[in-house]
Amino acid sequence: MTIPFEPTGAFCYAFARDVAMPAIKARPDVASGAPFGLVEIAALVISEHVSAEQQTVMVTRPKSEGEESVRSLLKSADSR
């Protein structure tokens, strides 16, 4: 992975923009123009680049109470 892992929202956004979306667009099933499931493909790409341990790290949300896992943040960033 070209972006060093950090358990932050900024990392998740940059990963989605610079790593995940280009990898998703380059997949043959996506490039063919046929219908595809973004959630399933995003999960595969995320798992290829971010370890299971890293995905479970909790991140404090800066503007609201609570925490969210890196995996959850990555999935929401991929769908934007």
C-alpha positions in Angstrom: 0.0 0.0 0.0 1.4 3.4 -0.9 -0.3 5.2 2.0 1.0 4.4 5.4 -1.7 3.1 7.7 -3.0 5.5 10.3 -6.2 5.0 12.3 -7.7 8.3 11.3 -10.6 9.6 9.1 -8.1 11.4 6.9 -6.3 8.1 6.2 -9.6 6.4 5.3 -10.6 9.2 2.9 -7.2 9.2 1.2 -7.2 5.4 1.0 -10.6 5.4 -0.6 -9.7 8.2 -3.1 -6.1 7.1 -4.0 -6.1 3.3 -3.6 -9.5 1.8 -3.4 -11.4 3.6 -6.1 -8.7 3.3 -8.7 -8.4 -0.5 -7.9 -12.1 -0.9 -8.1 -12.3 0.9 -11.5 -9.5 -1.2 -12.9 -11.2 -4.5 -12.1 -12.3 -6.3 -15.3 -15.9 -6.8 -14.1 -16.3 -3.1 -13.4 -14.4 -1.9 -16.5 -16.7 -4.1 -18.7 -19.7 -1.9 -17.9 -21.7 -4.8 -16.6 -23.6 -4.4 -13.3 -21.6 -5.1 -10.2 -21.9 -4.9 -6.4 -19.8 -2.1 -5.1 -20.1 -3.3 -1.5 -18.6 -6.7 -2.3 -15.9 -5.4 -4.5 -14.9 -2.7 -2.1 -14.7 -5.3 0.7 -12.3 -7.3 -1.5 -10.1 -4.3 -2.3 -10.0 -3.2 1.4 -9.0 -6.7 2.5 -6.2 -6.8 -0.1 -4.6 -3.6 1.3 -5.6 -3.3 5.0 -5.1 -6.1 7.4 -8.0 -7.5 9.5 -6.3 -6.1 12.6 -6.0 -2.7 11.1 -9.7 -2.8 10.0 -10.9 -3.4 13.6 -9.0 -0.4 15.1 -11.5 2.1 16.5 -11.3 5.8 15.6 -12.9 8.5 17.7 -15.2 10.7 15.7 -14.0 14.3 16.1 -17.4 16.1 15.8 -19.6 13.7 17.6 -19.5 11.2 20.5 -18.4 7.6 20.0 -16.1 5.6 17.9 -16.2 3.9 14.5 -14.0 1.1 13.1 -11.5 1.8 10.3 -13.4 -0.8 8.2 -16.7 1.1 8.7 -15.0 4.4 7.8 -13.4 2.9 4.7 -16.7 1.4 3.5 -18.5 4.7 3.9 -15.7 6.6 2.1 -15.8 4.1 -0.8 -19.5 4.8 -1.4 -19.1 8.5 -1.8 
